[in-house]
Every structure is written in C-alpha cells, then in structure tokens.
Amino acid sequence: MIQTVLPCDTEAPRLARRAVAEACEVAGVNGERCENAQLATSELVTNAVVHGRSQVVLSCLVDASSRAVRVEVGDDNSRHPQLQPPDDGALDGRGLFIVDLLATRWGVRDTDHGKLVWFELVGPPW
C-alpha cells in the first residue's frame, strides 16, 4: 500500500499518477488496468485540489494476485461530489463521469476532517 500527502497545487495530479504507477509496477500490474487507475486517480486528485482546497491524502492498494486496484483520495472539504451528466459544451465537470466509466465501483465517505472519495478496479485480469 502506498499512502502519501500531496500538496494543494497543480503538481498534485502528476505526483498522484506517479505514485499509482509505482504501486502497480511493484505489484506487477501494468497495461490498461494501471493506465485506467492513473487516469481515475488524476481526476479525483484534481477535484480534491480544485474543490477541497486542502492537502490531499492519497492511498493506493494493489492486489497482485487479483490485479485489483483501490485508490482513496481524501481532502478537508465535507461536501460530496455529484456525478453530472456529460455536457460537451462545459469546460469542466467531467472528472466523476470519467471515474464512473473506468471504475468497477466508486463512492464517498465522510471522515473526521472532510471526505474520502474512492474507486476500485476489479475483475478478471486481462
């Protein structure tokens, strides 16, 4: 499991993608599963930076035997994100839509200091 605190700035999504890629590599998970995990992570971390406006806590657990990936992104804002229908004319608002498309399941839970948004990629390895 990788757990790290990311700064509340534009570097956070890049650092998060790198951390997830490293966790996948250590567990021997590569290809599309790892790429999808990195993309979904980037979207959640971007949302945390833009809307949470706090440091971001990233956790990533990769199960080598099942190739399952679970990522959790926490911030200090207790407001839950809402899945919006895609709008081709909008400049933003696609993050959770992308996570919803990629993830096997995802959700939000409250924490003592805000919220934690998570997703899982599970299923048969490819």
C-alpha positions, 0 to 999 in steps of 0.5 A, a space after each residue: 500500500 502506498 499512502 502519501 500527502 500531496 500538496 494543494 497545487 497543480 503538481 498534485 495530479 502528476 505526483 498522484 499518477 506517479 505514485 499509482 504507477 509505482 504501486 502497480 509496477 511493484 505489484 506487477 500490474 501494468 497495461 490498461 488496468 494501471 493506465 485506467 487507475 492513473 487516469 481515475 486517480 488524476 481526476 479525483 486528485 484534481 477535484 480534491 485540489 480544485 474543490 477541497 482546497 486542502 492537502 490531499 491524502 492519497 492511498 493506493 492498494 494493489 492486489 497482485 494476485 487479483 490485479 485489483 486496484 483501490 485508490 482513496 483520495 481524501 481532502 478537508 472539504 465535507 461536501 460530496 461530489 455529484 456525478 453530472 451528466 456529460 455536457 460537451 459544451 462545459 469546460 469542466 465537470 467531467 472528472 466523476 463521469 470519467 471515474 464512473 466509466 473506468 471504475 468497477 465501483 466508486 463512492 464517498 465517505 465522510 471522515 473526521 476532517 472532510 471526505 474520502 472519495 474512492 474507486 476500485 478496479 476489479 475483475 478478471 485480469 486481462 
